[in-house]
Amino acid sequence: MSGTQKHIHLSGICGTAMASLAGLLQLEGHRITGSDKAAYPPMSDLLRSLGIPVMEPYAEANLDPTPDLVVIGNALSRGNPEVERVLDMRIPFTSMAALLREEFLKGRASLVVAGTHGKTTTTSMLAWIYQTASRETAALEPSFLIGGVAENFGSSFQLRPTRTFILEGDEYDTAFFDKGPKFLHYFPDALILTHVEFDHADIYADLPAVKTAFKRLVNLVPRRGRIVAYDGSANVTECVERAFCRVERYGFSEAANWQIRNLRYESGRTRWEVWREGALWSELAMSLAGEHNALNATAAAALAAGQGVSKDAIATALASFKSVKRRLEVRAQIGGVTVIDDFAHHPTAIRETLRALRSVYPQSRLWAILEPRSNTLRRKVLEADLVESLRLADRVVLAGVYQQQRIPDAERLHPEDVVHALNTQGTPAELLPDADAIVNGIMLQVAPGDVVAILSNGGFDGIYEKLPARLRERFPSTL
């Protein structure tokens, strides 16, 4: 398809990977249109800035005039009007992952970051390391696709004529017509594996099924390749133990090839030492908080170093790394109340987010406001883990389960049970049905010095705008 301008329509364009693919295709000169059920930031903002039209909601008419190719997002299934139009008219169609492989990965070195948690931030760190290193060696400037907006770039994608392509490898399925994980399309030359836990309960039956997917990814790395894998997880160990390439482990144990020592958060910076094979390799620092982010940064550093990137470029990049939109993002500071936005999708991610906030705001009362929205959090399979994670907050508010009618009652998370368990164990918690009720319910309870962490992997009915607006009304003197 390269070299020929086409009209390409992306159904489900507001997904993070789909919006990024849209941008890459536009850079190649194609005319891009898209549609989605509903658009929300940050991807709606990105698409608007690119001038890519987004039609809402899904409709057969969105495919008029008939495009040359339709990319069908993995959230769409039979019965969707655009899917039915594509099949009825035999419009050529493909998936995001397959088109990405065909158009952008062939002939390039594919550096893939995969894992249940941390892959978006780690991918952004790795891309920024390479971008920083390109000041010394232009050939290192990377192309990339990230499942979020990397603040150092102001984008989730970049296309360069150089050889390196860095991308986030998602274990979620590819499309209704391709139920394998997206990352199996990416054929990594080098791989970071962060964590392996049970997730995506809508498509994986259990933890062994998740591990099978990651083992298949590991099995695609060539003998000449390299895997950088977290050393603090038995699941990760199992997934990489039969790799045909070199495997280097990172983490806190003395056996790690890349060991983190002397981790601390001071003067607004996270600082730590990295020891390689028993000798001090580098002292690193960054603005992001949390043990999990030190792990992410060490993984990115290890992979980049193994690919020939200089130690100085790595340290410089991490020191200037900003963040990713919706990862511990400060959305507002009003009347002494700090509002944090975090893309929480799993009990472990919630735990690490709250631990990080504790390190940054040790004297603050910490609120956790959770919308059970991901396909895992909407189910009760990890309910006990969720309760344990939320106990790290001082106050907890749960919203109703997103689109709860789509989850059978026997499988569905019942937020009232989580609230009851938290209250029983001494963490004040309440259930409020939606964003408006939550804003109204907490408005007279929050106080200067509080930190309010809003945890959702979606738009949460506009709470990110509604809560700051009400805080400005309550604390007008701060305007």
Summary of the structure (lengths in Angstrom):
residues: 479
radius of gyration: 22.1
end to end distance: 52.6
largest distance: 63.4
contacts: 1696
relative contact order: 0.09
helix: 36%
strand: 25%
